């Protein structure tokens, strides 16, 4: 092993080869490198809401007079608002600057070096990222060929060092759902079970009401997808009371900024508008799925999220991603085991999806 010098010799050894998290591509990075102006780039790579946030959010932010004052660190008003939306009492709710941050905090709460985390792969890359940062060992249980969860395989993977089970529902990037019955079976193991419902508003499936009945159930949600607030980083969790108390202790101070608090309040006042946008995205998702399914060189997978996973049957997914990028259309390519020849396409507005389909037909394979 090469001896480390300078400051690197003092860095935690397990982080020397840490690869980090590969985020989506920013259009600004592509200026002059693609065939269209930056402002015309169609961004279908990060599962964002193409319609943006409620107009009430922008209006309220423009008028707010007290950005110089720290937000309420106890989240009293915020937790009450989220209680009204979820139907879960405020003492079970903790918010953070994005659900990614909550994933990290939950794993910090439970994982010591050498502890095991069970994950169904392929799944959300942040689970591996945060497990590695905590010094844990990720036990990856492969999904079945249609990306469903094999509960028996999970039970077989449990060891004395297992500390938590992670489930994305719907799963990102596959869009598949795990049944309520399977989640209940996993809860019966007695291990903490984190159900990541980042795309709940698009699937309509939730186990949130069970949080008050199970001491080992954690449910995470976000405003990034359905409410169009990805840039403000707002996530929240529904926790058993004991875990909620610990989460309140270990979260960072003032972790939800004032602008985000305003955005949440205005979004929850404009539920009808946002739900209509969600319905529009679902309609487009189903239409886009049918259009993509007509291409004989792609295999599409049904999705309960606001995105569609496609396997590239002819050619390479990395080449397809690059060809689309050259035309100013960004999609997600993962380049990792189990997803080597897949792309994930976020559902855009009708005109965005039409541009995508034209480009795909031109590219062919």
Secondary structure, DSSP 8 states (H G I E B T S, - for coil): -----GGGGGS-GGGTT---------GGGGTTTSSS-GGG-EEESS---TT-S-HHHHHHHHH---TTS---TT-HHHHHHHHHHHSS-GGGEEEESSHHHHHHHHHHHH--TT-EEEEEES--HHHHHHHHHTT-EEEEEE--TTS---HHHHHHH--TTEEEEEEESS-TTT-----HHHHHHHHTT-SEEEEE-TTHHHH----GGGTTT-TTEEEEEESSSTTS-GGG--EEEE--HHHHHHHHHHS-TT-S-HHHHHHHHHHHHTHHHHHHHHHHHHHHHHHHHHHHHT-TTEEEE--SSSEEEEEESSS-HHHHHHHHHHTTEEEEE--STT-TTEEEEE---HHHHHHHHHHHHHH--
